[in-house]
């Protein structure tokens, strides 16, 4: 199985319905790839969503996005392994 971990820029592009990002996401979906991101990236997206003018709408969009992909947790042990 293919695995894809989306960075913050990719998530923002998806969040904004950027055509290139949507096309890449559709490609990953057609490949049955496991799509994920990190909890740090989720934090960044939620931070922006809560600070935005349409917070309720954007938080809901973030919820929907993160409920549709895997969010990798950053633990002390995973931090150590990555270091």
Buried (B, 14 or more C-beta within 10 A) or exposed (E): EEEBBBEBEBBBBBBEEBEEBEEBBEEBEEEEBEBBBBBEBBEBBBEBBEEEEEEEEBBEBBEEBBEEBEBBEBEEEEEEEEE
